[in-house]
Amino acid sequence: MTLPKFIITMDGTFRLGMVNQHKDLLKPGDQCIGGGYYMFDYVSNRIVLDRSSYDFGKPKWHLLERLKVPSVYKGLRLVYVYDDGFHDDFHVSEELDIVYYD
């Protein structure tokens, strides 16, 4: 069963898609530093990221300064919701330098 999942790689690439497993989003040579699930919030113009990858764990945002995002998502803010009672939401678009690519 495919679900909306995302990963981030050590080189700062953000990749998402409808896949069975997070590893299905990897390309040869990628080193994954976390992932989770996503949903589009069109009312708020956001992509809401949450939970974690069974294989790769929660995204390790602290390892990145720049995030490479597909240009099709330009104009949408990214936010990661921890929902654990300990961490505030991580406003990816405000905390990291976002670079769009085709």
All heavy atoms as an XYZ file, in Angstrom:
847
protein
N       0.841     -1.178      0.000
C       0.000      0.000      0.000
C       0.893      1.250      0.000
O       1.773      1.388      0.836
C      -0.892      0.007      1.238
C      -1.731      1.247      1.354
S      -3.032      1.159      2.588
C      -2.120      1.482      4.073
N       0.683      2.123     -0.951
C       1.484      3.336     -1.022
C       0.906      4.419     -0.115
O      -0.306      4.535      0.038
C       1.577      3.870     -2.465
O       0.275      4.190     -2.925
C       2.207      2.844     -3.389
N       1.808      5.151      0.489
C       1.442      6.244      1.387
C       2.279      7.477      1.046
O       3.364      7.351      0.470
C       1.691      5.840      2.844
C       0.809      4.723      3.398
C       1.321      4.257      4.749
C      -0.627      5.179      3.501
N       1.822      8.665      1.424
C       2.590      9.890      1.154
C       3.773      9.998      2.118
O       3.600     10.295      3.294
C       1.568     11.003      1.373
C       0.565     10.431      2.330
C       0.525      8.950      2.052
N       4.972      9.752      1.604
C       6.170      9.731      2.436
C       7.225     10.682      1.883
O       7.230     10.981      0.696
C       6.744      8.312      2.507
C       5.779      7.321      3.134
C       6.365      5.933      3.215
C       5.349      4.974      3.843
N       5.931      3.646      4.050
N       8.117     11.137      2.773
C       9.227     11.989      2.350
C      10.510     11.531      3.025
O      10.492     10.843      4.052
C       8.955     13.469      2.684
C       9.198     13.822      4.123
C      10.436     14.298      4.549
C       8.197     13.676      5.075
C      10.663     14.611      5.877
C       8.414     13.984      6.409
C       9.657     14.459      6.810
N      11.626     11.925      2.420
C      12.945     11.719      3.011
C      13.767     12.988      2.815
O      13.448     13.825      1.967
C      13.717     10.531      2.395
C      13.929     10.739      0.894
C      13.025      9.198      2.687
C      14.963      9.808      0.274
N      14.819     13.115      3.623
C      15.854     14.108      3.362
C      17.179     13.358      3.304
O      17.366     12.360      4.004
C      15.888     15.247      4.411
C      16.078     14.704      5.826
C      14.653     16.106      4.307
C      16.305     15.774      6.877
N      18.060     13.830      2.439
C      19.354     13.173      2.287
C      20.456     14.057      2.870
O      20.255     15.249      3.106
C      19.656     12.884      0.804
O      19.793     14.130      0.112
C      18.562     12.031      0.171
N      21.603     13.445      3.069
C      22.735     14.147      3.676
C      23.155     15.362      2.860
O      23.629     16.349      3.413
C      23.915     13.183      3.833
C      25.018     13.726      4.667
S      24.427     14.004      6.348
C      25.926     14.456      7.135
N      22.940     15.327      1.540
C      23.298     16.489      0.713
C      22.182     17.537      0.690
O      22.255     18.514     -0.046
C      23.705     16.073     -0.697
C      22.532     15.627     -1.562
O      21.402     15.463     -1.049
O      22.747     15.437     -2.772
N      21.140     17.323      1.493
C      20.094     18.320      1.645
C      18.947     18.215      0.658
O      18.176     19.151      0.514
N      18.803     17.088      0.000
C      17.711     16.916     -0.953
C      16.453     16.455     -0.228
O      16.492     15.523      0.575
C      18.081     15.897     -2.044
O      19.242     16.370     -2.742
C      16.952     15.714     -3.042
N      15.342     17.130     -0.524
C      14.023     16.783     -0.005
C      13.280     16.077     -1.129
O      13.149     16.605     -2.227
C      13.288     18.066      0.398
C      11.854     17.881      0.789
C      11.514     17.361      2.024
C      10.829     18.250     -0.075
C      10.183     17.212      2.397
C       9.499     18.106      0.281
C       9.179     17.577      1.520
N      12.820     14.861     -0.854
C      12.120     14.080     -1.871
C      10.863     13.505     -1.260
O      10.891     12.999     -0.136
C      13.050     12.966     -2.343
C      12.860     12.581     -3.776
C      13.912     11.580     -4.252
N      15.181     12.250     -4.531
C      16.362     11.825     -4.122
N      16.482     10.728     -3.419
N      17.452     12.491     -4.420
N       9.755     13.598     -1.999
C       8.513     13.018     -1.495
C       7.779     12.295     -2.613
O       8.051     12.493     -3.786
C       7.631     14.095     -0.853
C       7.219     15.329     -1.649
C       6.099     15.034     -2.609
C       6.775     16.399     -0.682
N       6.878     11.424     -2.201
C       6.096     10.684     -3.176
C       5.217      9.641     -2.511
O       5.311      9.409     -1.303
N       4.378      9.049     -3.314
C       3.507      7.967     -2.850
C       4.268      6.657     -3.044
O       4.437      6.208     -4.183
C       2.200      7.951     -3.642
C       1.335      9.183     -3.432
S       0.659      9.298     -1.765
C      -0.472      7.922     -1.763
N       4.760      6.088     -1.954
C       5.601      4.889     -2.028
C       5.211      3.889     -0.938
O       4.525      4.230      0.027
C       7.098      5.252     -1.885
C       7.581      6.071     -3.073
C       7.378      5.987     -0.587
N       5.684      2.657     -1.113
C       5.480      1.632     -0.088
C       6.416      1.859      1.094
O       5.998      1.812      2.243
C       5.719      0.240     -0.670
C       4.619     -0.187     -1.602
O       3.444     -0.049     -1.288
N       4.983     -0.695     -2.762
N       7.687      2.079      0.797
C       8.683      2.257      1.845
C       9.502      3.508      1.563
O       9.702      3.889      0.405
C       9.607      1.040      1.920
C       8.870     -0.235      2.273
C       9.829     -1.406      2.392
O      10.880     -1.444      1.754
N       9.460     -2.368      3.225
N      10.004      4.121      2.622
C      10.811      5.326      2.460
C      12.017      5.073      1.551
O      12.401      5.948      0.784
C      11.267      5.847      3.824
C      10.175      6.489      4.605
N       9.377      5.766      5.470
C       9.727      7.767      4.643
C       8.492      6.588      6.009
N       8.678      7.803      5.524
N      12.601      3.894      1.631
C      13.787      3.599      0.821
C      13.472      3.644     -0.675
O      14.379      3.808     -1.486
C      14.392      2.254      1.208
C      13.547      1.055      0.847
C      14.235     -0.230      1.258
C      13.410     -1.432      0.862
N      14.065     -2.673      1.249
N      12.195      3.553     -1.046
C      11.816      3.647     -2.457
C      12.069      5.043     -3.023
O      12.074      5.232     -4.240
C      10.340      3.274     -2.654
C      10.045      1.831     -2.276
O      10.969      0.985     -2.321
O       8.883      1.546     -1.916
N      12.279      6.034     -2.156
C      12.555      7.403     -2.586
C      14.050      7.666     -2.780
O      14.438      8.713     -3.292
C      12.000      8.407     -1.571
C      10.477      8.449     -1.442
C      10.077      9.258     -0.212
C       9.853      9.023     -2.696
N      14.882      6.730     -2.377
C      16.326      6.900     -2.488
C      16.804      6.693     -3.918
O      16.247      5.892     -4.662
C      17.053      5.911     -1.583
C      16.916      6.119     -0.085
C      17.543      4.950      0.660
C      17.552      7.425      0.342
N      17.862      7.425     -4.270
C      18.555      7.229     -5.536
C      19.940      6.680     -5.210
O      20.424      6.852     -4.080
C      18.646      8.544     -6.303
C      17.290      9.028     -6.785
C      17.415     10.257     -7.640
C      16.042     10.644     -8.169
N      16.089     11.857     -8.973
N      20.599      6.029     -6.161
C      21.936      5.483     -5.889
C      22.877      6.543     -5.325
O      22.938      7.668     -5.825
C      22.411      5.001     -7.266
C      21.138      4.708     -8.010
C      20.152      5.737     -7.530
N      23.566      6.201     -4.260
C      24.515      7.104     -3.622
C      23.919      7.981     -2.538
O      24.659      8.658     -1.824
N      22.601      8.001     -2.396
C      21.961      8.803     -1.351
C      22.276      8.252      0.029
O      22.339      7.040      0.224
C      20.433      8.794     -1.500
C      19.915      9.752     -2.547
O      20.681     10.630     -2.996
O      18.730      9.629     -2.916
N      22.450      9.164      0.974
C      22.544      8.795      2.384
C      21.379      9.488      3.076
O      21.337     10.713      3.183
C      23.873      9.238      2.983
C      24.021      8.842      4.434
C      25.332      9.316      5.031
O      26.178      9.897      4.366
N      25.487      9.085      6.319
N      20.415      8.716      3.525
C      19.202      9.268      4.118
C      19.444      9.650      5.579
O      20.041      8.891      6.340
C      18.060      8.255      4.026
S      16.476      8.922      4.550
N      18.975     10.843      5.942
C      19.110     11.300      7.330
C      17.732     11.559      7.944
O      17.553     12.434      8.763
C      20.025     12.533      7.451
C      19.536     13.692      6.581
C      21.466     12.168      7.120
C      20.282     15.004      6.836
N      16.772     10.744      7.537
C      15.449     10.807      8.147
C      14.340     10.998      7.139
O      14.564     11.288      5.969
N      13.153     10.784      7.633
C      11.981     10.927      6.779
C      10.725     10.865      7.612
O      10.766     10.823      8.841
N       9.618     10.842      6.919
C       8.334     10.798      7.590
C       7.211     10.807      6.577
O       7.365     10.315      5.458
N       6.114     11.416      6.963
C       4.915     11.452      6.130
C       4.554     12.912      5.856
O       4.984     13.809      6.577
C       3.765     10.750      6.848
C       4.051      9.284      7.059
C       4.880      8.858      8.090
C       3.505      8.324      6.214
C       5.166      7.511      8.275
C       3.783      6.980      6.389
C       4.612      6.580      7.423
O       4.898      5.258      7.596
N       3.782     13.129      4.811
C       3.403     14.494      4.478
C       1.936     14.586      4.096
O       1.303     13.585      3.759
C       4.260     15.048      3.324
C       3.963     14.406      1.988
C       2.981     14.928      1.135
C       4.645     13.280      1.565
C       2.701     14.337     -0.086
C       4.374     12.683      0.348
C       3.403     13.217     -0.474
O       3.118     12.631     -1.676
N       1.428     15.822      4.167
C       0.101     16.125      3.625
C       0.116     17.570      3.166
O       0.840     18.404      3.713
C      -1.008     15.882      4.631
C      -1.038     16.818      5.811
S      -2.532     16.582      6.764
C      -2.984     18.269      7.044
N      -0.644     17.846      2.132
C      -0.752     19.205      1.619
C      -1.873     19.923      2.361
O      -2.968     19.403      2.488
C      -1.042     19.204      0.114
C       0.115     18.714     -0.712
C       0.147     17.426     -1.201
C       1.177     19.566     -0.994
C       1.206     16.977     -1.950
C       2.250     19.122     -1.748
C       2.270     17.829     -2.229
N      -1.564     21.110      2.854
C      -2.555     21.979      3.493
C      -2.698     23.197      2.590
O      -1.984     24.185      2.727
C      -2.069     22.375      4.895
C      -3.026     23.318      5.610
O      -4.030     23.746      4.998
O      -2.750     23.638      6.779
N      -3.601     23.087      1.619
C      -3.758     24.141      0.627
C      -4.347     25.415      1.211
O      -4.070     26.511      0.734
C      -4.614     23.641     -0.545
C      -3.940     22.539     -1.325
C      -4.382     21.224     -1.241
C      -2.834     22.807     -2.126
C      -3.751     20.206     -1.949
C      -2.201     21.799     -2.834
C      -2.663     20.500     -2.750
O      -2.031     19.505     -3.442
N      -5.140     25.299      2.257
C      -5.731     26.476      2.897
C      -4.626     27.365      3.476
O      -4.655     28.585      3.350
C      -6.743     26.063      3.988
C      -7.224     27.278      4.763
C      -7.907     25.307      3.373
N      -3.631     26.745      4.100
C      -2.528     27.488      4.711
C      -1.288     27.564      3.816
O      -0.257     28.069      4.244
C      -2.131     26.841      6.041
O      -3.210     26.856      6.929
N      -1.381     27.012      2.611
C      -0.258     27.036      1.665
C       0.988     26.358      2.248
O       2.087     26.913      2.203
C       0.064     28.475      1.274
C      -0.008     28.673     -0.211
O      -0.515     27.823     -0.936
N       0.490     29.792     -0.680
N       0.776     25.166      2.817
C       1.884     24.459      3.470
C       1.927     22.992      3.059
O       0.920     22.406      2.672
C       1.726     24.477      4.991
C       1.627     25.818      5.612
C       1.566     25.755      7.114
N       0.510     24.861      7.609
C       0.371     24.481      8.868
N       1.212     24.894      9.779
N      -0.614     23.694      9.231
N       3.114     22.441      3.211
C       3.269     20.993      3.222
C       3.585     20.650      4.672
O       4.597     21.104      5.223
C       4.400     20.500      2.305
C       4.160     20.937      0.856
C       4.513     18.970      2.385
C       5.302     20.593     -0.089
N       2.706     19.910      5.301
C       2.877     19.543      6.702
C       3.564     18.181      6.752
O       3.071     17.194      6.203
C       1.522     19.491      7.440
C       1.713     19.077      8.885
C       0.819     20.847      7.347
N       4.708     18.151      7.400
C       5.513     16.929      7.545
C       5.376     16.460      8.985
O       5.328     17.263      9.914
C       6.978     17.242      7.241
C       7.247     18.023      5.954
C       8.700     18.454      5.891
C       6.876     17.183      4.747
N       5.331     15.128      9.159
C       5.241     14.621     10.523
C       5.717     13.174     10.603
O       6.132     12.587      9.623
C       3.821     14.764     11.086
C       2.784     13.929     10.347
O       3.134     13.173      9.430
O       1.589     14.046     10.693
N       5.654     12.643     11.799
C       6.036     11.281     12.140
C       7.471     10.964     11.716
O       8.289     11.866     11.592
C       5.027     10.286     11.567
C       3.650     10.477     12.211
C       2.629      9.542     11.641
N       2.098     10.100     10.391
C       1.366      9.414      9.532
N       1.074      8.156      9.759
N       0.912      9.987      8.437
N       7.775      9.693     11.547
C       9.144      9.319     11.196
C       9.158      8.075     10.330
O       8.199      7.313     10.290
C       9.978      9.080     12.459
O       9.505      7.960     13.162
N      10.278      7.902      9.667
C      10.506      6.722      8.845
C      10.875      5.557      9.758
O      11.712      5.699     10.651
C      11.649      6.999      7.861
O      12.175      5.801      7.356
N      10.283      4.398      9.511
C      10.622      3.211     10.292
C      12.107      2.879     10.122
O      12.791      2.525     11.073
C       9.746      2.032      9.855
C      10.042      0.751     10.589
C       9.570      0.545     11.881
C      10.813     -0.250     10.002
C       9.850     -0.615     12.570
C      11.095     -1.420     10.682
C      10.613     -1.604     11.964
O      10.901     -2.753     12.634
N      12.617      2.999      8.914
C      14.014      2.642      8.627
C      15.023      3.732      8.975
O      16.132      3.441      9.406
C      14.180      2.288      7.149
C      13.447      1.008      6.774
O      13.513      0.045      7.565
O      12.809      0.977      5.711
N      14.645      5.012      8.770
C      15.609      6.099      8.877
C      15.368      7.050     10.043
O      16.188      7.914     10.313
C      15.638      6.899      7.568
C      15.931      6.051      6.363
C      14.968      5.863      5.387
C      17.154      5.419      6.214
C      15.221      5.072      4.272
C      17.422      4.628      5.103
C      16.452      4.456      4.131
N      14.255      6.921     10.720
C      13.964      7.768     11.872
C      13.445      9.141     11.490
O      13.131      9.414     10.330
N      13.354     10.014     12.506
C      12.899     11.388     12.294
C      13.963     12.158     11.514
O      15.155     11.865     11.629
C      12.641     12.087     13.634
C      11.449     11.534     14.366
C      11.201     12.295     15.649
C       9.965     11.706     16.327
N       9.716     12.279     17.633
N      13.541     13.167     10.766
C      14.513     13.979     10.029
C      15.515     14.644     10.970
O      15.136     15.169     12.014
C      13.658     15.031      9.333
C      12.274     14.488      9.333
C      12.158     13.614     10.538
N      16.758     14.614     10.584
C      17.821     15.239     11.376
C      18.098     16.625     10.784
O      19.122     16.860     10.142
C      19.055     14.341     11.381
C      18.772     13.017     12.081
C      19.857     11.986     11.792
C      19.484     10.629     12.349
N      18.367      9.985     11.654
N      17.155     17.526     11.001
C      17.229     18.868     10.431
C      18.502     19.585     10.827
O      19.040     20.394     10.069
C      16.014     19.698     10.850
C      14.703     19.116     10.469
C      13.749     18.609     11.315
C      14.152     18.961      9.154
N      12.660     18.155     10.598
C      12.888     18.372      9.262
C      14.631     19.274      7.869
C      12.080     18.079      8.170
C      13.839     18.991      6.774
C      12.575     18.405      6.928
N      18.988     19.317     12.044
C      20.163     20.027     12.565
C      21.430     19.774     11.748
O      22.405     20.504     11.869
C      20.399     19.651     14.037
C      20.759     18.218     14.241
N      19.821     17.198     14.239
C      21.964     17.627     14.427
C      20.434     16.053     14.433
N      21.730     16.279     14.550
N      21.422     18.758     10.903
C      22.588     18.470     10.070
C      22.623     19.307      8.791
O      23.597     19.265      8.047
C      22.615     16.980      9.686
C      22.757     15.982     10.836
C      22.700     14.559     10.312
C      24.052     16.234     11.602
N      21.554     20.058      8.543
C      21.438     20.804      7.290
C      21.403     22.309      7.503
O      20.887     22.787      8.504
C      20.145     20.397      6.558
C      19.973     18.932      6.205
C      18.588     18.694      5.620
C      21.047     18.502      5.215
N      21.946     23.026      6.535
C      21.788     24.481      6.467
C      20.924     24.847      5.281
O      20.253     25.863      5.286
C      23.151     25.161      6.333
C      24.008     25.038      7.571
C      25.341     25.746      7.412
O      25.500     26.557      6.466
O      26.234     25.480      8.226
N      20.944     23.990      4.252
C      20.224     24.246      3.008
C      19.413     23.006      2.652
O      19.865     21.884      2.839
C      21.232     24.548      1.902
C      20.625     24.662      0.533
C      21.656     25.059     -0.508
N      22.108     26.408     -0.205
C      23.359     26.840     -0.384
N      24.259     26.037     -0.865
N      23.678     28.075     -0.092
N      18.210     23.244      2.128
C      17.353     22.147      1.694
C      16.994     22.369      0.229
O      16.529     23.445     -0.146
C      16.078     22.090      2.538
C      15.207     20.847      2.356
C      15.933     19.593      2.848
C      13.883     21.016      3.077
N      17.253     21.341     -0.582
C      16.935     21.403     -2.008
C      15.547     20.786     -2.222
O      15.341     19.614     -1.942
C      17.991     20.651     -2.815
C      19.376     21.267     -2.703
C      20.380     20.531     -3.546
C      21.197     19.641     -2.647
N      22.294     18.955     -3.346
N      14.626     21.625     -2.695
C      13.214     21.257     -2.831
C      12.820     21.331     -4.310
O      13.172     22.300     -4.990
C      12.331     22.214     -1.999
C      10.853     21.904     -2.172
C      12.725     22.151     -0.524
N      12.086     20.333     -4.816
C      11.623     20.410     -6.203
C      10.836     21.705     -6.448
O      10.007     22.110     -5.631
C      10.714     19.186     -6.351
C      11.220     18.227     -5.313
C      11.666     19.087     -4.162
N      11.098     22.352     -7.582
C      10.509     23.667     -7.862
C       8.990     23.639     -7.970
O       8.337     24.673     -7.808
C      11.116     24.269     -9.130
O      10.896     23.430    -10.234
N       8.406     22.476     -8.193
C       6.949     22.375     -8.262
C       6.296     22.777     -6.935
O       5.131     23.162     -6.902
C       6.511     20.958     -8.711
C       6.813     19.929     -7.646
C       5.054     20.925     -9.105
N       7.046     22.746     -5.842
C       6.512     23.088     -4.524
C       6.835     24.518     -4.106
O       6.571     24.901     -2.963
C       7.022     22.101     -3.473
C       6.676     20.679     -3.833
C       7.681     19.757     -4.111
C       5.356     20.273     -3.957
C       7.362     18.458     -4.485
C       5.040     18.980     -4.331
C       6.042     18.083     -4.593
O       5.732     16.806     -4.969
N       7.385     25.304     -5.026
C       7.701     26.701     -4.717
C       6.405     27.421     -4.333
O       5.375     27.254     -4.963
C       8.340     27.374     -5.926
C       8.988     28.681     -5.619
C       9.795     29.170     -6.802
C      10.651     30.347     -6.372
N      11.574     30.736     -7.429
N       6.474     28.210     -3.285
C       5.291     28.926     -2.811
C       4.600     28.235     -1.645
O       3.784     28.833     -0.958
N       4.934     26.973     -1.408
C       4.390     26.250     -0.257
C       5.430     26.259      0.862
O       6.602     25.979      0.633
C       4.051     24.800     -0.623
C       2.934     24.596     -1.625
C       2.834     23.118     -2.004
C       1.609     25.067     -1.056
N       5.005     26.606      2.055
C       5.905     26.557      3.203
C       5.988     25.123      3.708
O       5.025     24.376      3.649
C       5.409     27.481      4.315
C       5.523     28.952      3.950
C       4.917     29.851      5.006
N       3.469     29.615      5.040
C       2.760     29.424      6.139
N       3.335     29.447      7.320
N       1.467     29.219      6.077
N       7.136     24.762      4.227
C       7.335     23.440      4.821
C       7.380     23.579      6.332
O       8.080     24.440      6.860
C       8.655     22.822      4.348
C       8.794     22.549      2.853
C      10.217     22.169      2.524
C       7.853     21.443      2.440
N       6.649     22.721      7.028
C       6.690     22.701      8.489
C       6.685     21.239      8.944
O       5.940     20.421      8.425
C       5.525     23.492      9.126
C       4.189     22.915      8.751
C       5.679     23.573     10.637
N       7.579     20.934      9.893
C       7.619     19.587     10.469
C       6.978     19.649     11.852
O       7.392     20.430     12.710
C       9.056     19.073     10.574
C       9.107     17.668     11.123
C       8.862     16.574     10.303
C       9.361     17.435     12.468
C       8.878     15.285     10.808
C       9.376     16.143     12.977
C       9.132     15.083     12.139
O       9.132     13.803     12.640
N       5.970     18.813     12.071
C       5.223     18.781     13.327
C       5.705     17.591     14.152
O       5.523     16.440     13.740
C       3.702     18.675     13.055
C       2.928     18.599     14.352
C       3.235     19.845     12.203
N       6.332     17.866     15.301
C       6.828     16.783     16.158
C       5.690     16.078     16.886
O       5.703     14.873     17.037
C       7.860     17.308     17.154
C       9.219     17.492     16.531
C       9.625     18.730     16.060
C      10.093     16.418     16.394
C      10.872     18.898     15.476
C      11.340     16.575     15.811
C      11.720     17.815     15.362
O      12.943     17.980     14.785
N       4.733     16.824     17.385
C       3.563     16.249     18.044
C       3.933     15.265     19.154
O       3.320     14.225     19.323
C       2.654     15.574     17.002
C       1.228     15.398     17.524
O       0.818     16.179     18.402
O       0.547     14.471     17.060
N       5.006     15.613     19.904
C       5.435     14.733     20.991
C       5.325     15.393     22.365
O       5.673     14.796     23.376
C       6.867     14.241     20.753
C       7.882     15.371     20.706
O       7.519     16.543     20.947
O       9.058     15.086     20.416
N       4.865     16.644     22.389
C       4.730     17.342     23.658
C       6.021     17.958     24.165
O       6.028     18.642     25.175
N       7.143     17.704     23.477
C       8.439     18.225     23.910
C       9.009     19.254     22.947
O       9.609     20.229     23.351
C       9.461     17.090     24.068
C       9.069     16.083     25.100
C       8.620     14.826     24.715
C       9.138     16.378     26.452
C       8.241     13.891     25.662
C       8.760     15.445     27.409
C       8.310     14.200     27.009
N       8.849     19.007     21.652
C       9.440     19.866     20.627
C       8.396     20.787     20.012
O       7.264     20.384     19.788
C      10.040     19.015     19.494
C      11.156     18.149     19.920
N      10.975     16.865     20.369
C      12.490     18.381     19.953
C      12.146     16.338     20.673
N      13.079     17.239     20.428
N       8.806     22.016     19.734
C       7.968     22.921     18.963
C       8.013     22.480     17.501
O       8.964     21.813     17.073
C       8.486     24.356     19.063
C       8.300     24.937     20.460
O       7.365     24.509     21.174
O       9.105     25.806     20.846
N       7.012     22.887     16.744
C       7.041     22.621     15.309
C       8.314     23.242     14.735
O       8.765     24.305     15.171
C       5.828     23.243     14.612
C       4.511     22.599     15.042
O       4.543     21.543     15.715
O       3.461     23.171     14.703
N       8.900     22.576     13.748
C      10.101     23.079     13.087
C       9.677     23.683     11.757
O       9.223     22.970     10.865
C      11.124     21.959     12.878
C      12.412     22.422     12.284
C      13.330     23.122     13.048
C      12.713     22.171     10.956
C      14.534     23.550     12.501
C      13.908     22.592     10.400
C      14.824     23.287     11.182
N       9.784     25.005     11.655
C       9.384     25.712     10.435
C      10.548     25.671      9.451
O      11.387     26.564      9.406
C       8.948     27.141     10.774
C       7.730     27.167     11.635
N       6.459     27.176     11.112
C       7.592     27.121     12.975
C       5.588     27.157     12.093
N       6.245     27.122     13.244
N      10.572     24.598      8.673
C      11.675     24.303      7.766
C      11.972     25.487      6.855
O      13.133     25.876      6.674
C      11.364     23.045      6.931
C      12.492     22.723      5.964
C      11.061     21.853      7.837
N      10.930     26.063      6.265
C      11.113     27.160      5.309
C      11.736     28.402      5.939
O      12.326     29.220      5.237
C       9.770     27.536      4.678
O       9.242     26.443      3.973
N      11.602     28.557      7.243
C      12.174     29.721      7.927
C      13.557     29.417      8.498
O      14.385     30.312      8.622
C      11.235     30.175      9.044
C       9.896     30.661      8.537
C       8.881     30.872      9.655
O       9.276     30.900     10.835
O       7.687     30.990      9.333
N      13.786     28.171      8.858
C      15.037     27.798      9.534
C      16.161     27.419      8.572
O      17.330     27.553      8.916
C      14.791     26.643     10.501
C      13.804     26.959     11.607
C      14.334     27.980     12.596
O      15.551     28.058     12.791
O      13.507     28.721     13.159
N      15.803     26.911      7.403
C      16.811     26.471      6.443
C      16.756     27.329      5.183
O      15.703     27.874      4.834
C      16.586     25.001      6.053
C      16.650     23.970      7.178
C      16.349     22.581      6.628
C      18.001     23.993      7.866
N      17.884     27.420      4.504
C      17.947     28.105      3.222
C      17.344     27.142      2.184
O      17.858     26.046      1.985
C      19.419     28.406      2.897
C      19.588     29.092      1.569
O      18.648     29.753      1.095
O      20.691     28.967      1.000
N      16.240     27.539      1.554
C      15.565     26.681      0.595
C      16.027     27.023     -0.812
O      16.012     28.190     -1.220
C      14.027     26.841      0.672
C      13.512     26.593      2.095
C      13.332     25.923     -0.330
C      13.722     25.190      2.622
N      16.477     26.005     -1.536
C      16.903     26.148     -2.919
C      15.989     25.248     -3.756
O      15.830     24.065     -3.441
C      18.370     25.720     -3.117
C      18.771     25.771     -4.567
C      19.284     26.580     -2.259
N      15.408     25.807     -4.800
C      14.501     25.033     -5.649
C      15.236     24.508     -6.871
O      16.100     25.176     -7.425
C      13.305     25.903     -6.064
C      12.453     26.282     -4.877
C      12.595     27.526     -4.268
C      11.526     25.388     -4.339
C      11.830     27.871     -3.160
C      10.762     25.725     -3.237
C      10.920     26.973     -2.663
O      10.168     27.301     -1.569
N      14.885     23.286     -7.265
C      15.509     22.673     -8.452
C      14.448     22.022     -9.304
O      13.350     21.719     -8.843
C      16.574     21.654     -8.034
C      16.019     20.395     -7.394
C      15.737     19.275     -8.166
C      15.796     20.324     -6.017
C      15.232     18.108     -7.586
C      15.295     19.175     -5.437
C      15.008     18.069     -6.228
O      14.504     16.930     -5.656
N      14.771     21.809    -10.581
C      13.849     21.132    -11.512
C      14.137     19.657    -11.576
O      15.197     19.182    -11.390
C      13.979     21.723    -12.919
C      13.414     23.145    -12.954
O      12.400     23.390    -12.293
O      14.017     23.981    -13.636
